[in-house]
Amino acid sequence: ETAGGDERLLTLYEDEVEFNLQKIWNDLCQEIVPRTHRVRLRTYPGSFSAQEIVNWLMKGHTTTREKALQIAQALVDSRHLHFINSTAGMFSDDPNLLLKIGEVSTAEVYTRASDNA
């Protein structure tokens, strides 16, 4: 194949990954309810623990913790989720690592998902 053909395949793969990430994000927004967490004497309302997200991913989107961690990191990298009690930037399966819905609003996600359909 030509370099252009390889580039087209890469673009198709990236689009598929983005669409799957959007579907996972939509499912997460519908199925996991943010709640108040307490870590080291501080409370964080409207948050998710990293461990909750990994466990949820393993129930319907993947069968391995390693893959669940990769998907969760992709949600952070795409700004769907952001850390609220850490600046590390790397997702880990930690009950004390807390996240909130990120800069991408749910309305934007639904708009993008419908545009891709």
C-alpha positions in Angstrom: 0.0 0.0 0.0 1.0 3.6 -0.4 1.8 5.9 2.4 -1.6 7.7 1.7 -3.4 4.4 2.2 -1.7 3.8 5.5 -2.6 7.3 6.6 -6.3 6.7 5.6 -6.3 3.5 7.7 -4.8 5.3 10.6 -7.5 8.1 10.3 -10.2 5.5 10.2 -8.8 3.7 13.3 -8.5 7.0 15.2 -12.2 7.8 14.3 -13.3 4.4 15.5 -11.3 4.9 18.8 -12.9 8.3 19.2 -16.4 7.0 18.5 -15.9 4.2 21.0 -14.6 6.6 23.6 -17.6 8.8 23.1 -19.9 5.7 23.6 -18.1 4.8 26.8 -18.3 8.4 28.0 -22.1 8.5 27.2 -22.6 5.2 29.1 -20.5 6.5 32.1 -22.6 9.6 32.3 -25.8 7.6 32.3 -24.7 4.8 34.7 -22.3 6.2 37.3 -23.6 8.9 39.6 -21.0 11.3 41.1 -21.0 11.3 44.8 -19.2 12.9 47.7 -15.9 11.3 48.6 -13.8 11.9 51.6 -10.0 11.7 51.4 -7.6 12.8 54.1 -10.1 14.9 56.0 -11.3 16.8 52.8 -14.6 16.2 51.1 -15.0 16.2 47.3 -18.7 16.5 46.3 -19.7 15.4 42.8 -16.7 13.2 42.2 -15.8 9.6 41.1 -12.9 7.5 42.5 -10.5 6.1 39.9 -11.3 2.6 41.3 -15.0 3.1 40.7 -14.4 4.0 37.1 -12.1 1.0 36.6 -14.6 -1.4 38.2 -17.4 0.0 36.1 -15.4 -0.3 32.9 -14.7 -4.0 33.7 -18.4 -4.7 34.0 -19.3 -3.8 30.4 -16.5 -2.4 28.4 -13.4 -4.5 28.9 -12.3 -7.7 30.8 -8.9 -6.6 32.0 -7.8 -4.0 34.5 -4.9 -3.0 32.2 -7.3 -2.2 29.4 -9.7 -0.4 31.8 -6.8 1.8 32.9 -5.9 2.6 29.3 -9.5 3.6 28.6 -9.7 5.7 31.7 -6.5 7.4 30.9 -7.9 8.2 27.4 -10.9 9.8 29.1 -8.5 12.0 31.1 -6.4 12.8 28.1 -9.5 13.7 26.1 -10.6 16.0 28.9 -13.8 14.1 29.6 -12.5 13.6 33.2 -10.0 15.5 35.2 -8.2 14.9 38.5 -9.3 17.0 41.5 -6.9 15.8 44.2 -3.8 15.0 42.2 -1.6 16.7 39.6 0.1 13.5 38.5 -1.7 13.3 35.2 -1.5 9.5 35.1 -4.6 7.4 35.9 -4.2 4.6 38.4 -6.5 2.1 40.0 -6.7 4.0 43.3 -9.7 4.5 45.6 -8.2 7.8 46.8 -7.6 9.3 43.3 -10.7 11.4 42.6 -12.0 12.8 39.3 -14.8 15.0 38.1 -16.4 15.6 34.7 -13.9 17.5 32.7 -13.9 20.4 30.3 -16.0 18.6 27.7 -19.6 19.0 28.7 -22.2 16.3 28.4 -24.0 18.4 25.8 -20.9 18.6 23.7 -20.4 14.8 23.9 -24.0 14.1 22.8 -23.6 16.6 19.9 -20.4 15.0 18.8 -21.8 11.5 19.1 -24.8 12.4 17.0 -22.6 14.1 14.4 -20.6 10.8 14.1 -23.7 8.7 13.7 
